[in-house]
């Protein structure tokens, strides 16, 4: 779930809306969700590899031992 929210914020700047009324804001969120689904579908069809997961400092210390 956090990855989806992060992708929405990075790709569509969904954290801020340009509208003040609720119906237009909802429509903007629907468009953002549709855009994310299209981006993910394109990545799946072109077999784009997933990004590397960040490893914490503590996990790196455990791997070094």
PDB file of N, CA, C and O in Angstrom:
ATOM      1  N   UNK A   1       0.820  -1.187   0.000  1.00  0.00           N
ATOM      2  CA  UNK A   1       0.000   0.000   0.000  1.00  0.00           C
ATOM      3  C   UNK A   1       0.868   1.257   0.000  1.00  0.00           C
ATOM      4  O   UNK A   1       0.570   2.223  -0.702  1.00  0.00           O
ATOM      5  N   UNK A   2       1.941   1.240   0.789  1.00  0.00           N
ATOM      6  CA  UNK A   2       2.798   2.419   0.849  1.00  0.00           C
ATOM      7  C   UNK A   2       3.459   2.698  -0.491  1.00  0.00           C
ATOM      8  O   UNK A   2       3.682   3.853  -0.854  1.00  0.00           O
ATOM      9  N   UNK A   3       3.774   1.628  -1.228  1.00  0.00           N
ATOM     10  CA  UNK A   3       4.376   1.797  -2.542  1.00  0.00           C
ATOM     11  C   UNK A   3       3.427   2.478  -3.516  1.00  0.00           C
ATOM     12  O   UNK A   3       3.842   3.306  -4.326  1.00  0.00           O
ATOM     13  N   UNK A   4       2.157   2.124  -3.430  1.00  0.00           N
ATOM     14  CA  UNK A   4       1.153   2.741  -4.306  1.00  0.00           C
ATOM     15  C   UNK A   4       0.995   4.223  -3.998  1.00  0.00           C
ATOM     16  O   UNK A   4       0.916   5.046  -4.910  1.00  0.00           O
ATOM     17  N   UNK A   5       0.948   4.561  -2.720  1.00  0.00           N
ATOM     18  CA  UNK A   5       0.834   5.964  -2.332  1.00  0.00           C
ATOM     19  C   UNK A   5       2.080   6.727  -2.752  1.00  0.00           C
ATOM     20  O   UNK A   5       1.983   7.851  -3.246  1.00  0.00           O
ATOM     21  N   UNK A   6       3.236   6.134  -2.562  1.00  0.00           N
ATOM     22  CA  UNK A   6       4.478   6.785  -2.949  1.00  0.00           C
ATOM     23  C   UNK A   6       4.518   7.021  -4.453  1.00  0.00           C
ATOM     24  O   UNK A   6       4.920   8.092  -4.909  1.00  0.00           O
ATOM     25  N   UNK A   7       4.101   6.023  -5.219  1.00  0.00           N
ATOM     26  CA  UNK A   7       4.088   6.179  -6.667  1.00  0.00           C
ATOM     27  C   UNK A   7       3.098   7.263  -7.092  1.00  0.00           C
ATOM     28  O   UNK A   7       3.382   8.039  -8.005  1.00  0.00           O
ATOM     29  N   UNK A   8       1.952   7.319  -6.443  1.00  0.00           N
ATOM     30  CA  UNK A   8       0.954   8.342  -6.771  1.00  0.00           C
ATOM     31  C   UNK A   8       1.493   9.736  -6.472  1.00  0.00           C
ATOM     32  O   UNK A   8       1.277  10.664  -7.251  1.00  0.00           O
ATOM     33  N   UNK A   9       2.183   9.887  -5.365  1.00  0.00           N
ATOM     34  CA  UNK A   9       2.729  11.195  -4.995  1.00  0.00           C
ATOM     35  C   UNK A   9       3.847  11.598  -5.953  1.00  0.00           C
ATOM     36  O   UNK A   9       3.906  12.747  -6.392  1.00  0.00           O
ATOM     37  N   UNK A  10       4.735  10.653  -6.281  1.00  0.00           N
ATOM     38  CA  UNK A  10       5.864  10.981  -7.143  1.00  0.00           C
ATOM     39  C   UNK A  10       5.443  11.222  -8.587  1.00  0.00           C
ATOM     40  O   UNK A  10       5.928  12.155  -9.228  1.00  0.00           O
ATOM     41  N   UNK A  11       4.549  10.394  -9.100  1.00  0.00           N
ATOM     42  CA  UNK A  11       4.204  10.473 -10.520  1.00  0.00           C
ATOM     43  C   UNK A  11       3.133  11.508 -10.829  1.00  0.00           C
ATOM     44  O   UNK A  11       3.208  12.185 -11.855  1.00  0.00           O
ATOM     45  N   UNK A  12       2.137  11.641  -9.956  1.00  0.00           N
ATOM     46  CA  UNK A  12       0.990  12.492 -10.290  1.00  0.00           C
ATOM     47  C   UNK A  12       0.843  13.697  -9.378  1.00  0.00           C
ATOM     48  O   UNK A  12      -0.084  14.487  -9.555  1.00  0.00           O
ATOM     49  N   UNK A  13       1.734  13.860  -8.404  1.00  0.00           N
ATOM     50  CA  UNK A  13       1.669  14.977  -7.456  1.00  0.00           C
ATOM     51  C   UNK A  13       0.285  15.082  -6.824  1.00  0.00           C
ATOM     52  O   UNK A  13      -0.308  16.160  -6.774  1.00  0.00           O
ATOM     53  N   UNK A  14      -0.217  13.954  -6.345  1.00  0.00           N
ATOM     54  CA  UNK A  14      -1.587  13.876  -5.837  1.00  0.00           C
ATOM     55  C   UNK A  14      -1.730  14.492  -4.445  1.00  0.00           C
ATOM     56  O   UNK A  14      -2.849  14.672  -3.965  1.00  0.00           O
ATOM     57  N   UNK A  15      -0.628  14.811  -3.802  1.00  0.00           N
ATOM     58  CA  UNK A  15      -0.712  15.352  -2.447  1.00  0.00           C
ATOM     59  C   UNK A  15      -1.400  16.723  -2.412  1.00  0.00           C
ATOM     60  O   UNK A  15      -2.090  17.054  -1.448  1.00  0.00           O
ATOM     61  N   UNK A  16      -1.206  17.506  -3.460  1.00  0.00           N
ATOM     62  CA  UNK A  16      -1.850  18.818  -3.573  1.00  0.00           C
ATOM     63  C   UNK A  16      -2.819  18.787  -4.740  1.00  0.00           C
ATOM     64  O   UNK A  16      -2.510  18.235  -5.796  1.00  0.00           O
ATOM     65  N   UNK A  17      -3.981  19.375  -4.555  1.00  0.00           N
ATOM     66  CA  UNK A  17      -4.954  19.444  -5.636  1.00  0.00           C
ATOM     67  C   UNK A  17      -5.118  20.882  -6.081  1.00  0.00           C
ATOM     68  O   UNK A  17      -4.913  21.808  -5.296  1.00  0.00           O
ATOM     69  N   UNK A  18      -5.480  21.069  -7.315  1.00  0.00           N
ATOM     70  CA  UNK A  18      -5.669  22.426  -7.810  1.00  0.00           C
ATOM     71  C   UNK A  18      -7.113  22.881  -7.690  1.00  0.00           C
ATOM     72  O   UNK A  18      -7.445  24.000  -8.081  1.00  0.00           O
ATOM     73  N   UNK A  19      -7.973  22.025  -7.155  1.00  0.00           N
ATOM     74  CA  UNK A  19      -9.387  22.353  -7.036  1.00  0.00           C
ATOM     75  C   UNK A  19      -9.785  22.491  -5.567  1.00  0.00           C
ATOM     76  O   UNK A  19      -9.133  21.923  -4.691  1.00  0.00           O
ATOM     77  N   UNK A  20     -10.853  23.244  -5.295  1.00  0.00           N
ATOM     78  CA  UNK A  20     -11.312  23.405  -3.924  1.00  0.00           C
ATOM     79  C   UNK A  20     -12.597  22.632  -3.644  1.00  0.00           C
ATOM     80  O   UNK A  20     -12.907  22.356  -2.485  1.00  0.00           O
ATOM     81  N   UNK A  21     -13.340  22.285  -4.674  1.00  0.00           N
ATOM     82  CA  UNK A  21     -14.584  21.565  -4.407  1.00  0.00           C
ATOM     83  C   UNK A  21     -14.366  20.058  -4.518  1.00  0.00           C
ATOM     84  O   UNK A  21     -13.473  19.603  -5.233  1.00  0.00           O
ATOM     85  N   UNK A  22     -15.172  19.304  -3.819  1.00  0.00           N
ATOM     86  CA  UNK A  22     -14.990  17.871  -3.686  1.00  0.00           C
ATOM     87  C   UNK A  22     -15.183  17.090  -4.985  1.00  0.00           C
ATOM     88  O   UNK A  22     -14.380  16.194  -5.246  1.00  0.00           O
ATOM     89  N   UNK A  23     -16.190  17.364  -5.816  1.00  0.00           N
ATOM     90  CA  UNK A  23     -16.347  16.566  -7.040  1.00  0.00           C
ATOM     91  C   UNK A  23     -15.150  16.659  -7.988  1.00  0.00           C
ATOM     92  O   UNK A  23     -14.744  15.654  -8.571  1.00  0.00           O
ATOM     93  N   UNK A  24     -14.583  17.857  -8.144  1.00  0.00           N
ATOM     94  CA  UNK A  24     -13.428  18.000  -9.030  1.00  0.00           C
ATOM     95  C   UNK A  24     -12.193  17.335  -8.429  1.00  0.00           C
ATOM     96  O   UNK A  24     -11.385  16.751  -9.151  1.00  0.00           O
ATOM     97  N   UNK A  25     -12.047  17.422  -7.112  1.00  0.00           N
ATOM     98  CA  UNK A  25     -10.936  16.750  -6.451  1.00  0.00           C
ATOM     99  C   UNK A  25     -11.049  15.241  -6.619  1.00  0.00           C
ATOM    100  O   UNK A  25     -10.054  14.569  -6.889  1.00  0.00           O
ATOM    101  N   UNK A  26     -12.244  14.714  -6.461  1.00  0.00           N
ATOM    102  CA  UNK A  26     -12.470  13.277  -6.653  1.00  0.00           C
ATOM    103  C   UNK A  26     -12.133  12.866  -8.086  1.00  0.00           C
ATOM    104  O   UNK A  26     -11.497  11.835  -8.307  1.00  0.00           O
ATOM    105  N   UNK A  27     -12.554  13.663  -9.046  1.00  0.00           N
ATOM    106  CA  UNK A  27     -12.248  13.369 -10.441  1.00  0.00           C
ATOM    107  C   UNK A  27     -10.736  13.381 -10.684  1.00  0.00           C
ATOM    108  O   UNK A  27     -10.224  12.554 -11.437  1.00  0.00           O
ATOM    109  N   UNK A  28     -10.029  14.306 -10.056  1.00  0.00           N
ATOM    110  CA  UNK A  28      -8.572  14.326 -10.165  1.00  0.00           C
ATOM    111  C   UNK A  28      -7.941  13.072  -9.599  1.00  0.00           C
ATOM    112  O   UNK A  28      -6.974  12.557 -10.161  1.00  0.00           O
ATOM    113  N   UNK A  29      -8.474  12.571  -8.490  1.00  0.00           N
ATOM    114  CA  UNK A  29      -7.962  11.332  -7.898  1.00  0.00           C
ATOM    115  C   UNK A  29      -8.249  10.132  -8.791  1.00  0.00           C
ATOM    116  O   UNK A  29      -7.421   9.228  -8.910  1.00  0.00           O
ATOM    117  N   UNK A  30      -9.418  10.125  -9.414  1.00  0.00           N
ATOM    118  CA  UNK A  30      -9.753   9.033 -10.341  1.00  0.00           C
ATOM    119  C   UNK A  30      -8.800   9.042 -11.527  1.00  0.00           C
ATOM    120  O   UNK A  30      -8.318   7.990 -11.947  1.00  0.00           O
ATOM    121  N   UNK A  31      -8.522  10.240 -12.075  1.00  0.00           N
ATOM    122  CA  UNK A  31      -7.571  10.334 -13.182  1.00  0.00           C
ATOM    123  C   UNK A  31      -6.173   9.897 -12.753  1.00  0.00           C
ATOM    124  O   UNK A  31      -5.474   9.235 -13.520  1.00  0.00           O
ATOM    125  N   UNK A  32      -5.759  10.254 -11.551  1.00  0.00           N
ATOM    126  CA  UNK A  32      -4.439   9.865 -11.056  1.00  0.00           C
ATOM    127  C   UNK A  32      -4.355   8.343 -10.903  1.00  0.00           C
ATOM    128  O   UNK A  32      -3.346   7.738 -11.267  1.00  0.00           O
ATOM    129  N   UNK A  33      -5.403   7.728 -10.369  1.00  0.00           N
ATOM    130  CA  UNK A  33      -5.415   6.266 -10.212  1.00  0.00           C
ATOM    131  C   UNK A  33      -5.379   5.583 -11.576  1.00  0.00           C
ATOM    132  O   UNK A  33      -4.697   4.574 -11.753  1.00  0.00           O
ATOM    133  N   UNK A  34      -6.112   6.135 -12.534  1.00  0.00           N
ATOM    134  CA  UNK A  34      -6.097   5.576 -13.884  1.00  0.00           C
ATOM    135  C   UNK A  34      -4.707   5.693 -14.504  1.00  0.00           C
ATOM    136  O   UNK A  34      -4.235   4.764 -15.160  1.00  0.00           O
ATOM    137  N   UNK A  35      -4.060   6.825 -14.296  1.00  0.00           N
ATOM    138  CA  UNK A  35      -2.713   7.023 -14.835  1.00  0.00           C
ATOM    139  C   UNK A  35      -1.728   6.031 -14.224  1.00  0.00           C
ATOM    140  O   UNK A  35      -0.881   5.485 -14.933  1.00  0.00           O
ATOM    141  N   UNK A  36      -1.828   5.794 -12.929  1.00  0.00           N
ATOM    142  CA  UNK A  36      -0.935   4.834 -12.274  1.00  0.00           C
ATOM    143  C   UNK A  36      -1.165   3.433 -12.827  1.00  0.00           C
ATOM    144  O   UNK A  36      -0.211   2.690 -13.059  1.00  0.00           O
ATOM    145  N   UNK A  37      -2.435   3.067 -13.040  1.00  0.00           N
ATOM    146  CA  UNK A  37      -2.732   1.749 -13.602  1.00  0.00           C
ATOM    147  C   UNK A  37      -2.173   1.609 -15.013  1.00  0.00           C
ATOM    148  O   UNK A  37      -1.663   0.546 -15.369  1.00  0.00           O
ATOM    149  N   UNK A  38      -2.260   2.658 -15.816  1.00  0.00           N
ATOM    150  CA  UNK A  38      -1.707   2.606 -17.170  1.00  0.00           C
ATOM    151  C   UNK A  38      -0.190   2.496 -17.128  1.00  0.00           C
ATOM    152  O   UNK A  38       0.398   1.745 -17.907  1.00  0.00           O
ATOM    153  N   UNK A  39       0.452   3.239 -16.225  1.00  0.00           N
ATOM    154  CA  UNK A  39       1.912   3.161 -16.072  1.00  0.00           C
ATOM    155  C   UNK A  39       2.320   1.751 -15.673  1.00  0.00           C
ATOM    156  O   UNK A  39       3.282   1.210 -16.217  1.00  0.00           O
ATOM    157  N   UNK A  40       1.603   1.148 -14.732  1.00  0.00           N
ATOM    158  CA  UNK A  40       1.928  -0.206 -14.293  1.00  0.00           C
ATOM    159  C   UNK A  40       1.664  -1.235 -15.384  1.00  0.00           C
ATOM    160  O   UNK A  40       2.422  -2.194 -15.524  1.00  0.00           O
ATOM    161  N   UNK A  41       0.598  -1.046 -16.157  1.00  0.00           N
ATOM    162  CA  UNK A  41       0.302  -1.955 -17.262  1.00  0.00           C
ATOM    163  C   UNK A  41       1.393  -1.873 -18.316  1.00  0.00           C
ATOM    164  O   UNK A  41       1.821  -2.901 -18.842  1.00  0.00           O
ATOM    165  N   UNK A  42       1.848  -0.673 -18.630  1.00  0.00           N
ATOM    166  CA  UNK A  42       2.928  -0.502 -19.592  1.00  0.00           C
ATOM    167  C   UNK A  42       4.205  -1.179 -19.101  1.00  0.00           C
ATOM    168  O   UNK A  42       4.891  -1.846 -19.875  1.00  0.00           O
ATOM    169  N   UNK A  43       4.522  -1.013 -17.830  1.00  0.00           N
ATOM    170  CA  UNK A  43       5.726  -1.650 -17.270  1.00  0.00           C
ATOM    171  C   UNK A  43       5.609  -3.172 -17.318  1.00  0.00           C
ATOM    172  O   UNK A  43       6.600  -3.865 -17.550  1.00  0.00           O
ATOM    173  N   UNK A  44       4.406  -3.688 -17.101  1.00  0.00           N
ATOM    174  CA  UNK A  44       4.204  -5.138 -17.135  1.00  0.00           C
ATOM    175  C   UNK A  44       4.324  -5.671 -18.561  1.00  0.00           C
ATOM    176  O   UNK A  44       4.929  -6.718 -18.791  1.00  0.00           O
ATOM    177  N   UNK A  45       3.738  -4.935 -19.526  1.00  0.00           N
ATOM    178  CA  UNK A  45       3.777  -5.391 -20.910  1.00  0.00           C
ATOM    179  C   UNK A  45       5.180  -5.312 -21.501  1.00  0.00           C
ATOM    180  O   UNK A  45       5.558  -6.164 -22.305  1.00  0.00           O
ATOM    181  N   UNK A  46       5.952  -4.310 -21.118  1.00  0.00           N
ATOM    182  CA  UNK A  46       7.317  -4.172 -21.634  1.00  0.00           C
ATOM    183  C   UNK A  46       8.330  -4.907 -20.768  1.00  0.00           C
ATOM    184  O   UNK A  46       9.531  -4.853 -21.030  1.00  0.00           O
ATOM    185  N   UNK A  47       7.850  -5.593 -19.738  1.00  0.00           N
ATOM    186  CA  UNK A  47       8.691  -6.379 -18.819  1.00  0.00           C
ATOM    187  C   UNK A  47       9.801  -5.531 -18.207  1.00  0.00           C
ATOM    188  O   UNK A  47      10.947  -5.969 -18.105  1.00  0.00           O
ATOM    189  N   UNK A  48       9.450  -4.321 -17.805  1.00  0.00           N
ATOM    190  CA  UNK A  48      10.386  -3.445 -17.117  1.00  0.00           C
ATOM    191  C   UNK A  48      10.629  -4.000 -15.714  1.00  0.00           C
ATOM    192  O   UNK A  48       9.669  -4.266 -14.991  1.00  0.00           O
ATOM    193  N   UNK A  49      11.889  -4.179 -15.312  1.00  0.00           N
ATOM    194  CA  UNK A  49      12.147  -4.727 -13.980  1.00  0.00           C
ATOM    195  C   UNK A  49      11.732  -3.749 -12.880  1.00  0.00           C
ATOM    196  O   UNK A  49      11.745  -2.533 -13.075  1.00  0.00           O
ATOM    197  N   UNK A  50      11.370  -4.295 -11.736  1.00  0.00           N
ATOM    198  CA  UNK A  50      11.003  -3.474 -10.590  1.00  0.00           C
ATOM    199  C   UNK A  50      12.241  -2.802 -10.025  1.00  0.00           C
ATOM    200  O   UNK A  50      13.353  -3.309 -10.176  1.00  0.00           O
ATOM    201  N   UNK A  51      12.051  -1.668  -9.378  1.00  0.00           N
ATOM    202  CA  UNK A  51      13.164  -0.964  -8.746  1.00  0.00           C
ATOM    203  C   UNK A  51      13.682  -1.735  -7.543  1.00  0.00           C
ATOM    204  O   UNK A  51      12.967  -2.549  -6.959  1.00  0.00           O
ATOM    205  N   UNK A  52      14.914  -1.475  -7.183  1.00  0.00           N
ATOM    206  CA  UNK A  52      15.510  -2.136  -6.037  1.00  0.00           C
ATOM    207  C   UNK A  52      14.915  -1.600  -4.743  1.00  0.00           C
ATOM    208  O   UNK A  52      14.664  -0.402  -4.615  1.00  0.00           O
ATOM    209  N   UNK A  53      14.694  -2.481  -3.798  1.00  0.00           N
ATOM    210  CA  UNK A  53      14.189  -2.096  -2.501  1.00  0.00           C
ATOM    211  C   UNK A  53      15.334  -1.559  -1.661  1.00  0.00           C
ATOM    212  O   UNK A  53      16.430  -2.120  -1.657  1.00  0.00           O
ATOM    213  N   UNK A  54      15.078  -0.474  -0.953  1.00  0.00           N
ATOM    214  CA  UNK A  54      16.099   0.125  -0.110  1.00  0.00           C
ATOM    215  C   UNK A  54      16.407  -0.805   1.059  1.00  0.00           C
ATOM    216  O   UNK A  54      15.503  -1.385   1.659  1.00  0.00           O
ATOM    217  N   UNK A  55      17.685  -0.940   1.372  1.00  0.00           N
ATOM    218  CA  UNK A  55      18.123  -1.747   2.505  1.00  0.00           C
ATOM    219  C   UNK A  55      18.536  -0.815   3.631  1.00  0.00           C
ATOM    220  O   UNK A  55      19.329   0.101   3.416  1.00  0.00           O
ATOM    221  N   UNK A  56      18.011  -1.037   4.822  1.00  0.00           N
ATOM    222  CA  UNK A  56      18.328  -0.168   5.953  1.00  0.00           C
ATOM    223  C   UNK A  56      19.770  -0.380   6.407  1.00  0.00           C
ATOM    224  O   UNK A  56      20.404  -1.376   6.061  1.00  0.00           O
ATOM    225  N   UNK A  57      20.274   0.573   7.188  1.00  0.00           N
ATOM    226  CA  UNK A  57      21.628   0.463   7.716  1.00  0.00           C
ATOM    227  C   UNK A  57      21.779  -0.771   8.589  1.00  0.00           C
ATOM    228  O   UNK A  57      22.795  -1.465   8.530  1.00  0.00           O
ATOM    229  N   UNK A  58      20.768  -1.039   9.395  1.00  0.00           N
ATOM    230  CA  UNK A  58      20.827  -2.200  10.280  1.00  0.00           C
ATOM    231  C   UNK A  58      20.857  -3.494   9.482  1.00  0.00           C
ATOM    232  O   UNK A  58      21.592  -4.413   9.841  1.00  0.00           O
ATOM    233  N   UNK A  59      20.092  -3.590   8.430  1.00  0.00           N
ATOM    234  CA  UNK A  59      20.092  -4.790   7.604  1.00  0.00           C
ATOM    235  C   UNK A  59      21.449  -4.962   6.897  1.00  0.00           C
ATOM    236  O   UNK A  59      21.932  -6.083   6.734  1.00  0.00           O
ATOM    237  N   UNK A  60      22.053  -3.846   6.482  1.00  0.00           N
ATOM    238  CA  UNK A  60      23.363  -3.934   5.848  1.00  0.00           C
ATOM    239  C   UNK A  60      24.411  -4.444   6.834  1.00  0.00           C
ATOM    240  O   UNK A  60      25.292  -5.215   6.454  1.00  0.00           O
ATOM    241  N   UNK A  61      24.325  -4.025   8.095  1.00  0.00           N
ATOM    242  CA  UNK A  61      25.252  -4.525   9.108  1.00  0.00           C
ATOM    243  C   UNK A  61      25.065  -6.013   9.326  1.00  0.00           C
ATOM    244  O   UNK A  61      26.035  -6.749   9.510  1.00  0.00           O
ATOM    245  N   UNK A  62      23.806  -6.458   9.303  1.00  0.00           N
ATOM    246  CA  UNK A  62      23.525  -7.876   9.494  1.00  0.00           C
ATOM    247  C   UNK A  62      24.042  -8.693   8.319  1.00  0.00           C
ATOM    248  O   UNK A  62      24.510  -9.816   8.507  1.00  0.00           O
ATOM    249  N   UNK A  63      23.963  -8.143   7.108  1.00  0.00           N
ATOM    250  CA  UNK A  63      24.462  -8.851   5.934  1.00  0.00           C
ATOM    251  C   UNK A  63      25.969  -8.922   5.919  1.00  0.00           C
ATOM    252  O   UNK A  63      26.542  -9.884   5.408  1.00  0.00           O
ATOM    253  N   UNK A  64      26.631  -7.896   6.482  1.00  0.00           N
ATOM    254  CA  UNK A  64      28.093  -7.865   6.504  1.00  0.00           C
ATOM    255  C   UNK A  64      28.663  -8.878   7.479  1.00  0.00           C
ATOM    256  O   UNK A  64      29.796  -9.327   7.304  1.00  0.00           O
ATOM    257  N   UNK A  65      27.913  -9.246   8.494  1.00  0.00           N
ATOM    258  CA  UNK A  65      28.424 -10.162   9.524  1.00  0.00           C
ATOM    259  C   UNK A  65      28.364 -11.600   9.101  1.00  0.00           C
ATOM    260  O   UNK A  65      28.759 -12.484   9.861  1.00  0.00           O
TER     261      UNK A  65
END
